[in-house]
Amino acid sequence: MAAREVMNKPPSLPPYPEMILKAIEALNEENGSNKSSISKYIESTYGGLPQGHKALLNVHLAKMRDSGELVFWKNNYTKRDPNAPPRRGRGRPPKPKVPLPPGTMLAPPRPRGRPPKDPNDPPRPPKVKASTGSGRPRGRPRKMARPAGGFGGAPPPAASGRPRGRPPKMKSPFTEISV
């Protein structure tokens, strides 16, 4: 039970965001305060911090930075200027909506996808393909398989007496010299 009480912060400590803001105000550094100076100030001012003080400080600093309470710049944290414009989100801002003149009736939005066919419509006659005039079909002709017999077209390479591919390197015959 005693270990559990040590893990939880004592009820006398203020919340971490409040301690962080007081530390930044008290340090009053020109370019803001870094994480270690904020941590040292909190440790010296408030006694009896929990064991995971550094981790808790990191979590709360990140939350306050993401929510816009603190500004993080050049590794320092500063309080947000109240006169500064609000932060923009990521990406392109949406276009402003133009109000419609009064009395304009809006049609309900169309559903997604293709509309269903009406069962009462008469069936359409099938489309007849227009003839091009010549008796040949459109497109590239189909590739014909090579005939095994060797008739028609170019002869296969074996028929000319030469095998396929690069010829083997020829070795020069040795000539014997008599002494």
Secondary structure by P-SEA (a helix, b strand, c coil): caaaaaaccccccccaaaaaaaaaaaacccccccaaaaaaaaaacccccccaaaaaaaaaaaaaaaaccccccccbbbcccccccccccccccccbbbbccccccccccccccbbbbcccccccccbbbbbcccccccccccccccccccccccccccccccccccccccccbbbbbcc
